[in-house]
Amino acid sequence: MKGIDIELNGTTMNKRSFASLTFVACVSVHSLSAQSGTLTGLVTDLNNDSLSNVRISVGGLSAVTNSSGKYTIGGLSTGVLVANFLASPIQGLASLDVQFFDQSLEGTQQVLATASGFEPYRNDRVAIVPGQTTTLNIKMIPSLGQGQMRFVLNWGARPRDLDSHLKTPVIGGSSYEVYWNSKGSITSPPYVRLDIDDTDGFGPETITISRLISGTYHYYVYIFSANDTSFI
């Protein structure tokens, strides 16, 4: 990927010689060789039980998990490039200080998993490595029933470790806090369950309330790595 060219009304001029600036982002995309890779993994539910008959779709190909919850899809293209640039501010009077942000994705594929009784799973940032096998384990979340509630936390690459916390009202004489070290239960108090503790960025982390109890629930997000300030 090459840089971004700025064209000022088609003419090279002193920035003080006109009132406004027009920015044209010219994206030069380098060619990607047509190579293929393989995607494999295990699909489980919130209890870490393997799930069969889950359809995994990626790059126009698909596979169904076997009785052990495993899938493999070969022949996946790695030549996928999504060019995406943001500029701020996008207009104004000269002189104008503009910052450009490159949010392009190279060599990634979108993975979609679907199964009856579960919410669709989607991941847009799966890197397919040429000539290699990429492992993507998937956790499926049950579809919400009547009277249930769910919190889904997604974020970026930084910070790497965000934690979902949920404090319950008093249930049977006790109050509970559900988080990475106390994931709770769907079928018994606190009737709240955290699926996974994501420690490498992006998420999702999902907390599901299977039975709402009268009172106040408190949900908050904690930055586990106190020194992880690279996202600020």
N, C-alpha and C positions, 0 to 999 in steps of 0.2 A: 504494500500500500504506500503510495507516495503522499506528499503533503497536499495542502489546500492552497490554491491560488486565489488571490484577491484582485478583482478587477474594479477599478474606480472609474465608473462611467466610460470605460473603454479607453481612457487616456491616462497617461502618467502625469499627475499634476501635484503641485504642492498642496498638502492637506488643508492649508489655510485659504486656498483660492476659491473654494466653493462651500456652500452652506451645509449640504448633506452628503452622506456617503451611501453608496449602494454596494452590497456585498454579494458576490456570486461564488458559491462553493463549487469548485471543479474537482471531482473525485476521479482519480486514475486508479483503475482496478487492474492488478496484475493477474495474468492467467494462472489457473490452477490445473494441475495435471489430473486426468481422469483416473483416479485410483480408488480402490475399495477397501473397506474394513469390515469388521464383524462386531456385533453388539450382542452381549449375553448377560444373563442375570437371574435373580430369584425374586419372585413376587410373593409377598406375605400380607397378612392382615394386621390389625393393631395388636393382636396377641402373639405375633410372630409365627403364626401357623401358615404354612404354604398354601397358595391358592392355585387351583387348576382352572383351565378354561378362561383365562384372562387373555384378551387379544392385545398384542403389542404392535403398534404401527409406527413406522419410521421410514422416511425417504421413499414412499410409495410401496414399500414392502411390509409384510406383517407375519406374525407367528402367534400361536396359541400356547400358553403354558401347559406343561404336561402334569401328570399326577403329583410330581414333586415340586410344582410351582416354578420350574425352570423353563427358560426360553433361549433361543439363539436365532439371530437373523444375520445372514452373511450377504456379501455383495453390495454393501451400503456405500454410496458415493461419499467421498470426503471433500469434493470440490464445491462447497457451498459458501458463498460470501454474501453477507448482508451489510451494505454500507449505510452507516447512519451517523450523521454529524449534527451537533447542536451548537448554536451560536448565541451568545448573550452579551450585550443587547443586540437586537437585529436591526435597529435603525437609530438615528439620532444626528445631532449637529456635530460638525467637525470642531476640534479633533475628537475622535471617538475611539475608546479603548474596548476592543472586542475580544472575548475569550472563546476559543473553539474547543469543543469536547468531542472526542472520537469514541463512539459507542458501537463501533462495527464489530460484527461477529464473523470469524473466519473458521471454516472447517467444522461447523456445528450443525446438528440436526435437531428437529423437533420430534420428541418421543411422546406418544399418546397411548395410554393403557385404559381399557374399558372392560367392565364386567358387570353382570346383573347384580343389583343390590349394593353397588359401590359407586362412589363419586368418581368421575373421570380423573385420571392422573395425566398431567402434562408437564413436560420439561423441555424448554426451548434451547438449552445450553449444553447439549450432550456432544462432546468432541469425538468424532470418529477418526481414528488414527490409521493412516494408510498401511496396509499389510499387517495390522495388529488387531487384537481383540480387546474391546472396551467392555468393562463390567459395569452394569447399572442395575442395582437392586432397587426394587420398587415396593413401597408400602401403600396398600390400598385402604382408603377410608370408607367405612360403611355409609350408605345414604342416610340422611337424617330422618328420624321418625317424628311423629307428632309430639310436640312439647319438648323437643331436644334443642340444643344450641351448640354452636361450634365456633372456635376462634382459630384462624389460620394466620400464622406469622410468616411473611416472606420479606426478604431484604436482599442486599447486594453482596459483593465479595468481601466487603469490610463493614463492620467487624466480623471476624470469622465465627465468633461464638456469642449469639444472643439467646437468652433463655426466656421462655414463656412461664409465667407464674399465675396461678389462680387460687385465691383464698375463698373458701366456702362459708356460708352461714353455719350456724350450729346445727349439726345433724346427729340425732340420737345422743345429745349431751356433749358432743365434741365438734370442734371446728377443724378443718383440714386445709393444708396448702399443697397443691399439686404442682410439681416442678420436676427437674431432671433427676433429682435424688429420691423422689417420692411420686411415682407416676400415677398412682391411684387405681381405680377399678370402675368398670362400666356396670357391673352386676351387683356390687355391694357398696356401702358408704366408702368414699364420698360420692359415688355415682358420677365420677369425673375421671377422665383418662387422658394422659399425654402420650402421644404416639412414640416419638423419638426425640433424642437430644441431638440436634444438628450442631456440629462444631467446626464445619469447614465452609461456612457462608451459604447464602442464598435461601436456605430453608427448603421446604416449609417445616415448621413445627406446628402441630395441630393438637388443640385441647378440645375434647368433646364432653359436654354435659348430657348424660343419658337420662337423668331424672332431675328436674328442677325442683328445688326445695325452697319454701317460702323464706325470704330474707334477702340479704345483699351479697352478691358475688363481687370480688375485687380482682380484676385482671390487670397485670402489668408486665412490662418487659425489662429484663435486667441485662446489662452488658457484663458478661462473665469475666472477660479479660480487661481489667481496669486500665491497663496501659495500652490497649488497642484503640488509639485515637487517630489512625490513619484515614478514617472516613470523614473526619471533621474538616 
